[in-house]
């Protein structure tokens, strides 16, 4: 019985959205389950997929909170 945990940031993928939609999450669950079926021959009905949404203030990159890291990566206007 495979258990797959997917961590995604709690950010929208389209303007005005603050998190992944139910449809996007369903597509992730379907896609991961199908991948395990195709590669490992694990039945889809015995595959568990957990989606963990992480608030942006709870992760970082390059030694910085992600918001500060992203601000440094944006091109500076003259």
C-alpha positions as CSV (number, residue, x, y, z in Angstrom):
1,X,0.0,0.0,0.0
2,X,1.9,3.1,-1.2
3,X,1.5,6.4,0.7
4,X,2.6,9.5,-1.2
5,X,2.9,12.9,0.4
6,X,3.0,15.9,-1.8
7,X,4.0,19.3,-0.3
8,X,2.9,22.4,-2.2
9,X,2.9,26.0,-1.1
10,X,-0.3,27.6,-0.2
11,X,-0.3,30.0,-3.1
12,X,-2.8,30.3,-5.9
13,X,-1.9,29.2,-9.4
14,X,-4.1,31.8,-11.0
15,X,-4.8,35.5,-10.2
16,X,-7.0,35.9,-7.1
17,X,-6.5,32.3,-5.9
18,X,-4.8,31.8,-2.5
19,X,-4.4,28.0,-2.8
20,X,-4.6,25.1,-5.2
21,X,-8.2,24.4,-6.2
22,X,-10.0,21.2,-5.5
23,X,-9.8,20.3,-9.2
24,X,-6.0,20.8,-9.2
25,X,-5.6,18.6,-6.1
26,X,-7.8,15.9,-7.6
27,X,-5.6,16.0,-10.7
28,X,-2.5,15.6,-8.5
29,X,-4.1,12.6,-6.7
30,X,-5.1,11.0,-10.0
31,X,-1.8,11.6,-11.7
32,X,0.3,10.3,-8.8
33,X,-1.9,7.2,-8.4
34,X,-1.7,6.5,-12.2
35,X,2.1,6.9,-12.1
36,X,2.4,4.3,-9.3
37,X,0.1,2.0,-11.2
38,X,2.2,2.4,-14.4
39,X,5.7,2.1,-12.8
40,X,5.2,-0.1,-9.8
41,X,2.0,-1.9,-10.8
42,X,0.3,-0.7,-7.6
43,X,-3.5,-0.8,-7.7
44,X,-4.9,2.7,-7.7
45,X,-7.4,1.7,-5.0
46,X,-4.6,0.9,-2.6
47,X,-2.6,4.1,-3.1
48,X,-3.0,6.9,-0.6
49,X,-2.1,10.4,-1.6
50,X,-1.8,13.2,1.0
51,X,-1.5,16.8,-0.1
52,X,0.2,19.1,2.5
53,X,-0.2,22.8,1.8
54,X,2.6,24.8,3.4
55,X,2.1,28.5,4.2
56,X,4.7,30.7,2.5
57,X,5.9,32.0,5.9
58,X,6.8,28.4,6.8
59,X,9.5,27.8,4.3
60,X,12.6,29.4,2.8
61,X,15.2,29.2,0.2
62,X,18.8,30.3,0.1
63,X,18.9,31.0,3.9
64,X,15.9,33.4,3.7
65,X,12.2,33.3,4.1
66,X,10.8,32.7,0.6
67,X,9.2,36.1,0.3
68,X,12.5,37.8,0.9
69,X,14.3,35.4,-1.4
70,X,11.8,36.1,-4.2
71,X,12.1,39.9,-3.7
72,X,15.9,39.6,-4.1
73,X,15.4,37.6,-7.4
74,X,13.1,40.2,-9.0
75,X,14.8,42.4,-11.6
76,X,15.5,45.8,-10.1
77,X,14.0,48.7,-12.1
78,X,16.4,51.6,-12.8
